[in-house]
Amino acid sequence: MIDNITNTRSTMNAREELQEILKTQKEKGLDLVCADISYEERWGDNSKEEITLSHPHTKEEAEEFFKALDFKYDNGFGTQELFGTVWLTYGVWLSRWEYDGSEGWQVNRCPGIPNYLRKETK
């Protein structure tokens, strides 16, 4: 099952948005493992900022990661500004998507093994 998480507001704070999504995933028993996010401002000098969180990481490194994400971006119509992947526990990850001028996070889960691939053991 895949959850698309779309924001209705056109101007978002990247830190608040990600923390809100991580909170809902934590309620499902999933924790942040690491992240690789980039930001490319649509209107400006076209600079690209890389924001990463390694694995394993300390509490201080996580705080610095979220501090670096504390900026507003425009997720409304136009080109995508925020890109990346966020890895969670248990084979779950968040990926950034853009479609028809809107963007958001998608929760991806590794599919379960279908029964026809399971061998019966004695």
JOTAHU-V517904 format. One record per backbone hydrogen bond with DSSP energy under -0.5 kcal/mol. NH is the residue of the N-H (numbers start at 1). CO is the residue of the C=O. Records with the same first field share a line. If there is no record, write none. Layout:
NH=CO + CO
This chain:
3=107
4=2
5=3 + 105
6=4
7=103
12=10 + 73
14=12 + 71
15=69
17=13
18=14
19=15
20=16
21=17
22=18
23=19
24=20
25=21
26=22
27=23
28=25
29=26
30=25
33=87
34=87
35=53
36=85
37=51
38=83
39=49
40=81
41=39 + 47
44=42
49=39
51=37
53=35
62=58
63=59
64=60
65=61
66=62
67=63
68=64
69=65
70=67
71=69
73=12
75=10 + 73
76=10
83=38
85=36
86=94
87=34
88=92
89=31
92=89
93=108
94=86
95=106
96=84
97=104
99=102
102=99
103=75
104=97
105=5
106=95
107=3
108=93 + 106
110=91
117=114
118=115
